[in-house]
Amino acid sequence: HRLSCQDILSLQLKGSGPMLAPFKNVCCSSGCEASVSDVEFLHVDHDITLAEVPRVEYSDLARDMAIATMMQNGAKLGMAGSFRADREVVLAAVRQNGATLRHAAPELKGDREVVLAAVKQNWVALEYATEELQSDREIVLEAVRQNGGKLWNAAPSLKADREVVLVAVTQNGNALRFAAAHLKADREIVLATVRQNGNALWYAAAPLQADSEVVLTAVQQNWVALEYASA
């Protein structure tokens, strides 16, 4: 038994089809036909959920509906069954909710475009990326601009990258703890660090803990930093 687009829209307009607004446009523009099982895919507010996607026909309509769902709530990717390996569905999901990268198929956690889109939406996504992409400078820069502490997830080569570390400590002074040793002795980086968080003087190299300008800057930000100054 198959339903035409008109049938599906009639169900929606009568209130008996729990479709979301975008599905109306998806269906109308496609000029397609959908099976009853494809329509059941939409009953996310009733007994049938996205977890049942593997049981429905993998039609263009079902895929378009999955994309439309993710555009509204990317977290639904966790219940999307085989669609978690569909690149376009996952892209739609992570653009709406970057953290949902955790639910993507392993190969998509190694897809640069997918991971970059996820990190741009939410820095948390960096921890779900493959090791190779945690070594990607652009992706890591995007993450540490939002939360310098994500320097922790970066590859060692990027923890030794002066620009990456400077961006990270400017956003979160505590990120200095994850920087390579030679950058903890970099005066400009340490000054940027203590301007953001005076207590992060604790992570600076010993000579800079005795640097009068560095210490004064740290204490002006937080007087407790005096405890970490060297004589």
Beta strands, then each sheet from edge to edge (+ up, - down):
strand 1: 2-4
strand 2: 33-35
sheet 1: 1+ 2-
end
